[in-house]
């Protein structure tokens, strides 16, 4: 790798470390340059603005997420096995990253801040929900899940459980967090299965 | 109200407005004093440090949450009606606050930052999960929910759905967010009911 490319990578890596502690807005070019022992003008040679660096850092973590969570699942058998693989990879990702999944944290940091960073984040999160919904749809095609399953709703529920797991385990330090996540995941799978006795919606039974 | 008390309240209110946009760490005494048109030493007369102000601001939002979401539910009939009331109040709270529930956002801002702010946040979130679990336990006592329901697991699932709703509606701007939340909530209620046909855990049926 060329020296310039390597420096650029080091800047992005350090920016992500800072972001995982204080958010992406807490990244400052001056502090980064100091941390890395390079001049501020040396850093500017790579990134013309804070936003350009933030965008590249965010894109790099989105790429890593796709590599670690999505891509390995695509070679797994269609239907429930692929969905389980997505779930396990996502759980490993959340557990493996210090401070939990930065993409989830950033979702809260940027939900109120319009701009290109928020746009990239929204695109990546929509892509992720679409991956989950598509995997659920394949499970209906394979006959694993019932044909009338609302696959977008399924994706929302699965993502919610993983977000709740991060909150339970990282903020509250709940030792039962993983057990609760797995219990809820199995409940979701069960209620989605073709053989499940559960009705499609609970409303009919509402008291 | 005395002039001093009023100023103190105005400082806290403004700090919460700032926090809802840039997080609680983004609150600075200098900028607050300028916003409110008071001197920095005037502000220091009320709060000796940034942390003291952050703690009071956080406590005030926790108090408001209890007043708006928890307290009105306690006079509702025990069991499912009280749980539904907690859910509806929480949903109204998330929808009503600009940028969504600050307590949820702060959970991500502080999950990696030890200190008194994180401690207060953790306490408040544990209290909230305990309120939900206790309401579910009462529902089992009343015979609305099945006796072997894992009430902590129920609380985690309900909280996860609400966090996912905030993410769906505020970040992704999904117009189906509320419908999905309500659908998932009814599914959770149904699977918790005494009359439900669902088995306790999905593991037995795991493929």
Interface residues (C-beta under 8 A of the other chain):
Chain A: X20 X21 X22 X23 X25 X26 X80 X98 X99 X100 X104 X105 X107 X108 X109 X110 X111 X112 X113 X118 X121 X122 X125 X126 X129 X150 X152 X153 X156 X157 X159 X160 X161 X163 X164 X165 X166 X167 X168 X170 X171 X172 X173 X176 X177 X180 X183 X184 X186 X187 X189 X190 X191 X193 X197 X198 X199 X201 X202 X203 X205 X206 X207
Chain B: X20 X21 X22 X23 X25 X26 X80 X98 X99 X100 X104 X105 X107 X108 X109 X110 X111 X112 X113 X118 X121 X122 X125 X126 X129 X150 X152 X153 X156 X157 X159 X160 X161 X163 X164 X165 X166 X167 X168 X170 X171 X172 X173 X176 X177 X180 X183 X184 X186 X187 X189 X190 X191 X193 X195 X197 X198 X199 X201 X202 X203 X205 X206 X207
